C-alpha cells in the first residue's frame, strides 16, 4: 500500500513539473512576439516587473521546500519574463 502511494506521489510530481513548465511557456510566446515584431507597444512593463518579483519569491519558496517542480518552473518563468522585460526596454 505504501509503495502505491509513493508511486502516485512520484507521478504527480512529474505531472506538476510538466504543468509548471507549460504554464511558464506563455512568457516565451510573448517574448518571441516582441523580438520578432520589434515592438512592445502593448506590453505592460509594471505587470512583468511584478511577475518577475513573484517568480523570484516562488523560486525561493521552492528552494526552501526542496520542491524540484517549483524550482524548475520558476527558473524557466524568470528567464522568459526577463526576456519580455528586456524586449520591452529595447522596443518600447
N, C-alpha and C positions, 0 to 999 in steps of 0.2 A: 504493500500500500504506500509506504513512504517513497519507494522508488518511482512510483507513478506520479506522485506529487512533484518530485524533483524533476522528472522529465517534462511535465506540464509547465513548471516554472521556467525551465530552460527554453522551451519552445516559445513561451510568452515573452521572454527576454529578447529572443531573436526577432519575434514579430514586432515588438515595440521599437527595436532598433531600426527595422525597415520602415515603420510608420514615421519615426522621427526623422530619418534621412529623407524620405519622400516629402514630408512636411517642410523641411528646410530647402527643398529644391525650388520653391517659389522664388527665393532670393536670386537664384541663378537665372531663372527665366526673366526676371525684371532687369537684372544686370546685363544680360545679353541684349535686351531691347535697347537699353540706354547706350551701350557701346556700339551696337550695330547701326542705330539711327543717329548717333552722336547728339542725342537730345535727352535732357532730363527735365523738360519743361513742366510736366505734370507730377513730378515726384516731390513728395513732402519730406524734406531733409530732417525736420524735427521728429517726424514719425520714425524714420530709420535710425536716428540717433538714440531715441528711446528704445527701439527694438534692440539695438546693439547693447545698450546698458542692461536690458533684461536678459539677453542671451548670456552675457558675462556672468550675471548673478546665478542663472540656472546652471552654468558650467561649474561655478564654484560649489553649488549645492551638489551637483553630480559627483564632483571630486570628493567632497566630504562624505557622501553616502557610498562612494565607490560604485556608482551606477554606470557601467560601460555604455549602455544605450544612450543615456542622457549626455554623457561626456562626448561621444562621437557626434550625436545630433547637434549639440550646441556649438561644437567647434566648426562643423560644417556650416551651420547657420551664421556664425560670426564671420567666416570668410566671405560668404555670399552677401551678407548685409554690408560688410566693409567695402565690397566691390561696388555696391549700389551707392554708398556714401562717396566713394572716390569718383565714380562716374557722375554723380550729381555735382560735385565741386568742379569737375572738368567741363561739363557740358551744360551747366545751367547759367 
